[in-house]
Amino acid sequence: MTRARRGSFLAVTVLLLPFGGYGLARAGLVPDGTPIALGLLSLIAGGVLLPALCEERAPFRHSSSHLIARTLTGERSVDLNRITTVRLLTTFSYGSAYRTLLVRDADGVGLGITTERSRGKLRRAIEKADANAARGSAGPRVSRAARAHLGLAPGRGLVGHTVLAFLVLTVSASLYMAVVLRLGGR
């Protein structure tokens, strides 16, 4: 199992801890409130850990055709000439929106782009791929929000994306905690 898969497995396991706590509480091995405490801790840890798994960290290197960066799950190298998808991930903290461009190449390597220098390299690679696509070759799938964040399209897609990301995050966290509270209250 690769380090990236182990990191993802760990993050999902953290989010499932309250359900294991529920089983232990039903068996009488731990206090009844354990799933609630685990749920609160898991939501915080999972919310921090999941987005950070593939984000670039210093030190990072750039070549003419690759972005190479260290992540929590090891070093990753994305081939800018073979990009398949680019999406925008928006998270929120302390009243601010944090944006990460999730880039995947033809080899399946993914990297979260957060620095201005990397965004510039990615922007040029997408412009080059779009020019090649105009001549008939297949280009990468780039979301409207990612194009807006890179300055390749009008910013209207970014507003809708931010609102939708906030709603999805709020509703999913609320549903998760509602299930955990329901399990912990039995």
C-alpha positions as CSV (number, residue, x, y, z in Angstrom):
1,M,0.0,0.0,0.0
2,T,1.4,3.4,-1.0
3,R,1.9,6.2,1.5
4,A,-0.9,8.2,-0.1
5,R,-3.4,5.3,0.3
6,R,-2.3,4.7,3.9
7,G,-2.8,8.4,4.7
8,S,-6.3,8.3,3.2
9,F,-7.1,5.1,5.1
10,L,-5.9,6.8,8.3
11,A,-8.1,9.8,7.7
12,V,-11.2,7.7,7.0
13,T,-10.4,5.5,10.0
14,V,-10.3,8.7,12.2
15,L,-13.8,9.6,10.9
16,L,-15.1,6.1,11.7
17,L,-13.8,6.1,15.3
18,P,-17.1,7.2,16.9
19,F,-18.9,4.2,15.4
20,G,-16.3,1.9,16.9
21,G,-16.8,3.8,20.2
22,Y,-20.6,3.1,19.9
23,G,-19.9,-0.6,19.6
24,L,-17.7,-0.6,22.6
25,A,-20.2,1.5,24.6
26,R,-23.0,-0.9,23.7
27,A,-20.8,-3.8,25.0
28,G,-20.3,-1.9,28.2
29,L,-16.5,-1.5,27.8
30,V,-16.4,2.3,27.7
31,P,-18.8,5.0,29.0
32,D,-21.9,5.9,27.0
33,G,-20.7,9.4,26.0
34,T,-17.5,8.0,24.3
35,P,-19.0,8.2,20.8
36,I,-19.8,11.9,21.3
37,A,-16.3,12.8,22.5
38,L,-14.7,10.7,19.7
39,G,-17.1,12.3,17.1
40,L,-16.0,15.8,18.1
41,L,-12.4,15.0,18.0
42,S,-12.7,13.0,14.8
43,L,-14.6,15.8,13.0
44,I,-11.8,18.2,13.9
45,A,-8.9,15.9,13.0
46,G,-10.6,14.6,9.8
47,G,-11.4,18.1,8.7
48,V,-7.7,19.1,9.1
49,L,-6.1,15.9,7.9
50,L,-8.1,15.1,4.7
51,P,-7.4,18.3,2.8
52,A,-3.8,18.4,3.9
53,L,-2.9,14.9,2.6
54,C,-1.9,16.0,-0.9
55,E,-1.1,19.7,-0.4
56,E,2.4,20.9,-1.4
57,R,4.8,21.7,1.4
58,A,8.2,23.4,1.3
59,P,10.7,22.5,-0.1
60,F,9.3,22.1,-3.6
61,R,11.0,22.0,-6.9
62,H,9.9,23.0,-10.4
63,S,11.2,21.8,-13.7
64,S,10.0,22.9,-17.2
65,S,7.4,20.1,-17.3
66,H,7.0,18.9,-13.7
67,L,5.8,20.2,-10.3
68,I,7.6,18.3,-7.6
69,A,6.6,18.8,-4.0
70,R,6.6,17.2,-0.6
71,T,3.3,16.3,0.9
72,L,2.2,14.7,4.2
73,T,2.2,11.4,2.3
74,G,5.6,11.8,0.6
75,E,7.1,13.5,-2.5
76,R,4.9,13.8,-5.5
77,S,5.7,14.7,-9.1
78,V,3.0,15.9,-11.5
79,D,3.7,15.9,-15.2
80,L,2.4,19.3,-16.5
81,N,2.3,18.0,-20.1
82,R,0.0,15.1,-19.2
83,I,-2.6,16.8,-16.9
84,T,-6.0,15.0,-16.9
85,T,-8.0,17.0,-14.3
86,V,-7.8,20.2,-12.3
87,R,-10.4,20.9,-9.6
88,L,-10.7,23.5,-6.9
89,L,-11.0,22.5,-3.2
90,T,-12.2,25.3,-0.9
91,T,-12.1,24.9,2.9
92,F,-12.9,27.5,5.5
93,S,-11.2,28.5,8.8
94,Y,-11.5,31.6,11.0
95,G,-13.8,33.4,8.5
96,S,-11.5,32.9,5.5
97,A,-11.7,30.7,2.5
98,Y,-8.6,28.6,1.7
99,R,-8.3,27.3,-1.9
100,T,-6.3,24.4,-3.1
101,L,-6.0,23.3,-6.8
102,L,-6.1,19.5,-7.0
103,V,-4.1,18.5,-10.1
104,R,-4.0,14.9,-11.4
105,D,-1.8,13.7,-14.3
106,A,-2.2,10.7,-16.7
107,D,-0.2,8.5,-14.3
108,G,-2.7,9.1,-11.5
109,V,-0.4,11.3,-9.4
110,G,-2.3,14.0,-7.6
111,L,-1.0,17.2,-6.0
112,G,-2.7,20.1,-4.1
113,I,-1.3,23.4,-5.5
114,T,-1.3,26.2,-3.0
115,T,1.6,28.5,-3.8
116,E,1.5,31.4,-6.3
117,R,4.6,30.1,-8.2
118,S,3.0,26.6,-8.7
119,R,-0.3,28.3,-9.8
120,G,1.6,30.2,-12.4
121,K,3.3,27.0,-13.8
122,L,-0.1,25.3,-13.8
123,R,-1.8,28.3,-15.5
124,R,0.8,28.2,-18.3
125,A,0.4,24.4,-18.7
126,I,-3.4,24.7,-19.0
127,E,-3.0,27.6,-21.6
128,K,-0.6,25.4,-23.6
129,A,-3.0,22.4,-23.4
130,D,-6.0,24.6,-24.4
131,A,-4.0,25.8,-27.5
132,N,-3.2,22.2,-28.4
133,A,-6.9,21.2,-27.8
134,A,-7.8,23.9,-30.4
135,R,-5.7,22.0,-32.9
136,G,-7.6,18.7,-32.2
137,S,-5.7,17.0,-29.3
138,A,-7.6,16.2,-26.0
139,G,-7.0,18.7,-23.2
140,P,-7.4,18.4,-19.5
141,R,-10.8,18.7,-17.7
142,V,-10.5,21.9,-15.7
143,S,-13.5,22.9,-13.5
144,R,-15.0,26.3,-14.0
145,A,-14.0,27.3,-10.5
146,A,-10.4,26.2,-11.0
147,R,-10.3,28.3,-14.3
148,A,-11.7,31.3,-12.4
149,H,-9.2,30.9,-9.6
150,L,-6.3,30.7,-12.1
151,G,-7.6,33.8,-13.9
152,L,-8.4,31.9,-17.1
153,A,-12.1,32.6,-16.9
154,P,-14.5,35.3,-15.4
155,G,-14.7,35.1,-11.6
156,R,-18.5,34.3,-11.5
157,G,-17.9,30.6,-11.2
158,L,-15.8,31.2,-8.1
159,V,-18.7,32.8,-6.1
160,G,-21.0,29.9,-6.8
161,H,-18.3,27.4,-6.0
162,T,-17.6,29.0,-2.7
163,V,-21.2,29.1,-1.6
164,L,-21.7,25.5,-2.7
165,A,-18.5,24.4,-0.9
166,F,-19.7,26.2,2.3
167,L,-23.1,24.6,2.2
168,V,-21.7,21.1,1.5
169,L,-19.2,21.4,4.3
170,T,-21.8,22.7,6.8
171,V,-24.5,20.2,5.9
172,S,-22.1,17.2,5.9
173,A,-20.5,18.2,9.2
174,S,-24.0,18.7,10.7
175,L,-25.2,15.4,9.5
176,Y,-22.1,13.6,10.8
177,M,-22.5,15.1,14.2
178,A,-26.3,14.4,14.3
179,V,-25.5,10.7,13.7
180,V,-22.8,10.7,16.3
181,L,-25.0,12.5,18.8
182,R,-27.8,10.0,18.1
183,L,-25.5,7.1,18.6
184,G,-24.0,8.6,21.8
185,G,-27.4,9.3,23.2
186,R,-28.6,5.7,23.2
